[in-house]
Every structure is written in structure tokens, then in C-alpha cells.
Amino acid sequence: MTSQAASGPPFFLPAALVVAALLAGCATERAYEGPALPKDERAIVRSDPVVSAGAPLQVRLRQVDGRDVGLTASQVELPPGKHEFLVDCRVAESGSVRRFTVSGELDAGGRYRLVADATTRNCEAVALIGD
């Protein structure tokens, strides 16, 4: 018996890897213990996708309440209340990366995002704002 590799378009594998990487960069991580909360009883906090695709500025979520966030997660689910976020802010033009601690009070059912105040050379601050 002989076997032969399947043939197909030469772009299939690389294209599939790119799509997988982009989808992985949009992952949501549950950042609390216990059973899953219904949508109206939890908050969502998002940062920039893992794959920046040449974006001039990228805000990456590293930790929530001292707990590491997975490498593929760009957003987290949390119960309402006060939370602390450790974030990295990278400016592509200068290669500058600064780390910030951001605290915020989250409401049940709320949607939030981490937003940078930056110049072309440096991140000055990161804020948690409601969507």
C-alpha cells in the first residue's frame, strides 16, 4: 500500500495559519473562579488583538487582579466590582513599550475597553473606558 500527500492550492496552509492566528487573537478569557455568570451579570473588558497587523499602537492586557491573562486573549469576562489590570502599551514607530496598572469599577452587563493616550514616540497613559 502506498500513500501520497494530499495536494491543493499552495496558499492553503499559510492562509489557514493566518486565519487561525487572527481568530486566536480575539479570544475571551473568563478571569474569575466559579460557575459562568449570565451576560447581564458579568462585565467584558477588551484590549487590542494579539495580532496587531502593523497597527501603530497596541494595548495588551497582561494581568487581571494579579492573575495572568492567556497569550491569545484580547478580552476578559469579570464579575462586577473593582478590578486591577496590568497592561502593556507599545508604540510601533519608536518600539517603546510601557507597562501601566489601571484600576476600575465594573458594572454588571458593562462593556469596557483599554485605551492608550500616546504620541508617536511613547505611551503616556492607559485608561479604562465604557463602550
C-alpha positions, 0 to 999 in steps of 0.5 A: 500500500502506498500513500501520497500527500494530499495536494491543493492550492499552495496558499492553503496552509499559510492562509489557514495559519493566518486565519487561525492566528487572527481568530486566536487573537480575539479570544475571551478569557473568563478571569474569575473562579466559579460557575459562568455568570449570565451576560447581564451579570458579568462585565467584558473588558477588551484590549487590542488583538494579539495580532496587531497587523502593523497597527501603530499602537497596541494595548495588551492586557497582561494581568487581571487582579494579579492573575495572568491573562492567556497569550491569545486573549484580547478580552476578559469576562469579570464579575462586577466590582473593582478590578486591577489590570496590568497592561502593556502599551507599545508604540510601533514607530519608536518600539517603546513599550510601557507597562501601566496598572489601571484600576476600575469599577465594573458594572454588571452587563458593562462593556469596557475597553483599554485605551492608550493616550500616546504620541508617536514616540511613547505611551503616556497613559492607559485608561479604562473606558465604557463602550 
